[in-house]
Amino acid sequence: MNIVWPINGWFLGPFALWTYFKWGKLKAKDNEKEDQRGESSKVFVSTSHCSAGCTLGDAIGVPIVALTGVTVAGSVLFAHYAVEFILAYLFGIIFQFFAIYPMNKEEGRWNAIRESIKADTLSLIAFEVGMFGWMAIVHGVLFAQPPKPDTATYWFMMQIAMILGFLTSYPANWWLVRKGIKEAM
């Protein structure tokens, strides 16, 4: 979680700082301390964990697509979707692995990888649906000429996209926690 909070600060701004001091700092200081947080705040932290992997993958994927000029089906937007999804998925699995494996070392690395995939797939897809949906609106509706990744406008639109991704992944994380597929953090 030490890397999750700064990444979430990138798109949630002061709200991420507030949630860290309200819900995150408690577990960062003393993991054994009795947890008095409610279920919704634990799911919020779990969603933050998922969103950090997605955000990191998306933030790294944008310059890759911009610098290489790659397209998918003749579309730069589809290239962004493909590259960013793959990277977000990889980072999401890595983040989940480092949350799951230390608690279950005796079950082995491969089991932790399988559990990471189970815990992150639905929440990642839900995040990307919200994010990609917004970016489709940005590219097809809001601007006559879509903003380029080297502009502040583009990154402001991405910030909104990541907030929407967080909001669309929260219900998926709630369901995953309820079903015992993912741990409430």
C-alpha positions as CSV (number, residue, x, y, z in Angstrom):
1,M,0.0,0.0,0.0
2,N,3.0,2.3,0.4
3,I,3.0,2.9,-3.4
4,V,-0.8,2.9,-3.8
5,W,-1.5,6.0,-1.8
6,P,0.8,8.3,-3.8
7,I,-0.5,6.9,-7.1
8,N,-4.1,7.5,-6.1
9,G,-3.1,11.0,-5.0
10,W,-2.3,11.6,-8.7
11,F,-6.0,11.3,-9.7
12,L,-7.9,11.7,-6.5
13,G,-5.8,14.7,-5.3
14,P,-6.6,16.0,-1.8
15,F,-9.4,13.3,-1.4
16,A,-6.7,10.6,-1.6
17,L,-4.8,12.4,1.2
18,W,-7.9,12.6,3.3
19,T,-8.7,8.9,2.8
20,Y,-5.1,8.0,3.7
21,F,-5.3,9.8,7.0
22,K,-8.8,8.5,7.7
23,W,-8.5,4.8,6.6
24,G,-5.0,4.1,5.2
25,K,-2.7,5.3,7.9
26,L,-4.4,3.1,10.5
27,K,-3.2,-0.1,8.8
28,A,0.1,1.5,7.7
29,K,1.1,2.2,11.3
30,D,0.0,-1.1,13.0
31,N,-1.2,-4.0,10.9
32,E,-2.2,-5.9,14.1
33,K,-4.3,-3.1,15.6
34,E,-8.0,-3.9,15.7
35,D,-9.7,-2.5,12.7
36,Q,-12.8,-0.4,13.5
37,R,-13.3,0.8,9.9
38,G,-16.6,0.0,8.2
39,E,-17.0,-2.4,5.3
40,S,-17.5,0.5,2.8
41,S,-14.2,2.1,3.8
42,K,-12.4,-1.3,3.6
43,V,-13.8,-1.8,0.1
44,F,-12.7,1.8,-0.8
45,V,-9.1,0.9,0.2
46,S,-9.3,-2.4,-1.8
47,T,-10.6,-0.3,-4.8
48,S,-7.7,2.1,-4.3
49,H,-5.3,-0.8,-4.5
50,C,-6.9,-2.0,-7.8
51,S,-7.0,1.6,-9.1
52,A,-3.4,2.2,-8.4
53,G,-2.3,-0.7,-10.7
54,C,-4.7,0.5,-13.4
55,T,-3.6,4.1,-13.1
56,L,0.1,3.1,-13.3
57,G,-0.5,1.0,-16.4
58,D,-2.5,3.7,-18.0
59,A,0.0,6.4,-17.2
60,I,2.9,4.4,-18.7
61,G,0.8,3.2,-21.7
62,V,-0.1,6.7,-22.9
63,P,3.5,7.8,-23.7
64,I,4.3,4.4,-25.2
65,V,1.4,4.8,-27.7
66,A,2.2,8.5,-28.3
67,L,6.0,7.9,-28.9
68,T,5.6,4.9,-31.1
69,G,2.6,6.1,-33.1
70,V,1.0,2.6,-33.0
71,T,-2.6,2.2,-34.0
72,V,-5.1,-0.6,-33.7
73,A,-7.6,-0.9,-36.6
74,G,-6.3,2.5,-37.8
75,S,-7.2,4.1,-34.4
76,V,-4.9,5.7,-31.9
77,L,-7.7,5.5,-29.3
78,F,-7.9,1.7,-29.8
79,A,-4.2,1.5,-29.5
80,H,-4.4,3.4,-26.2
81,Y,-7.1,0.9,-25.0
82,A,-5.0,-2.1,-26.0
83,V,-1.7,-1.0,-24.6
84,E,-3.1,0.6,-21.4
85,F,-5.3,-2.4,-20.7
86,I,-2.4,-4.9,-21.0
87,L,-0.1,-2.7,-18.8
88,A,-2.9,-2.0,-16.2
89,Y,-3.6,-5.8,-16.0
90,L,0.1,-6.6,-15.5
91,F,0.5,-3.9,-12.8
92,G,-2.8,-5.0,-11.2
93,I,-1.7,-8.6,-11.0
94,I,1.7,-7.5,-9.6
95,F,0.1,-5.3,-7.0
96,Q,-2.3,-8.1,-6.0
97,F,0.5,-10.6,-5.9
98,F,2.5,-8.5,-3.4
99,A,-0.7,-8.2,-1.2
100,I,-1.6,-11.9,-1.4
101,Y,1.7,-13.8,-1.4
102,P,3.1,-12.5,1.9
103,M,-0.1,-13.7,3.7
104,N,0.0,-17.2,2.1
105,K,3.6,-18.0,1.4
106,E,3.1,-21.7,2.3
107,E,0.7,-22.1,-0.6
108,G,3.4,-21.0,-3.1
109,R,3.9,-18.4,-5.7
110,W,1.8,-20.0,-8.5
111,N,-1.2,-20.1,-6.2
112,A,-0.7,-16.4,-5.3
113,I,-0.5,-15.6,-9.0
114,R,-3.8,-17.5,-9.6
115,E,-5.4,-15.7,-6.7
116,S,-4.1,-12.4,-7.9
117,I,-5.7,-12.9,-11.3
118,K,-9.0,-13.9,-9.7
119,A,-8.9,-10.9,-7.4
120,D,-8.0,-8.3,-10.0
121,T,-9.6,-9.3,-13.3
122,L,-13.2,-8.1,-12.7
123,S,-12.2,-5.0,-10.8
124,L,-9.7,-4.1,-13.5
125,I,-12.3,-4.6,-16.3
126,A,-14.8,-2.4,-14.4
127,F,-12.1,0.3,-13.9
128,E,-11.2,0.3,-17.6
129,V,-14.8,0.4,-18.7
130,G,-15.3,3.6,-16.8
131,M,-12.0,5.1,-17.9
132,F,-12.3,4.0,-21.5
133,G,-15.9,5.1,-21.7
134,W,-14.9,8.6,-20.7
135,M,-12.0,8.8,-23.1
136,A,-14.3,7.7,-25.9
137,I,-16.6,10.7,-25.0
138,V,-13.5,12.9,-24.9
139,H,-12.3,11.7,-28.3
140,G,-15.7,11.5,-30.0
141,V,-18.0,14.1,-28.4
142,L,-16.3,16.8,-26.3
143,F,-13.6,17.9,-28.6
144,A,-13.6,18.5,-32.4
145,Q,-9.9,17.6,-32.3
146,P,-9.0,15.2,-29.4
147,P,-6.4,16.5,-27.0
148,K,-2.9,15.2,-27.4
149,P,-1.0,13.4,-24.6
150,D,1.5,16.3,-24.4
151,T,-1.2,18.7,-23.2
152,A,-2.6,19.5,-19.8
153,T,-6.1,19.1,-21.2
154,Y,-5.4,15.5,-22.1
155,W,-4.1,14.7,-18.6
156,F,-7.0,16.5,-17.0
157,M,-9.4,14.4,-19.1
158,M,-7.4,11.3,-18.0
159,Q,-7.7,12.4,-14.4
160,I,-11.5,12.5,-14.8
161,A,-11.3,9.1,-16.6
162,M,-9.4,7.6,-13.6
163,I,-11.9,9.0,-11.1
164,L,-14.8,7.5,-13.2
165,G,-12.8,4.2,-13.4
166,F,-12.5,4.2,-9.7
167,L,-16.3,4.7,-9.4
168,T,-17.1,1.9,-11.8
169,S,-14.7,-0.5,-10.1
170,Y,-16.0,0.1,-6.6
171,P,-19.2,-2.0,-7.1
172,A,-17.1,-4.8,-8.6
173,N,-14.7,-4.7,-5.7
174,W,-17.6,-4.7,-3.3
175,W,-18.9,-7.9,-4.9
176,L,-15.5,-9.5,-5.0
177,V,-15.0,-8.8,-1.3
178,R,-18.5,-10.1,-0.5
179,K,-17.8,-13.3,-2.4
180,G,-14.5,-13.8,-0.6
181,I,-12.6,-13.6,-3.9
182,K,-10.8,-10.5,-2.7
183,E,-9.7,-9.3,0.7
184,A,-11.2,-6.2,2.2
185,M,-8.2,-4.0,3.0
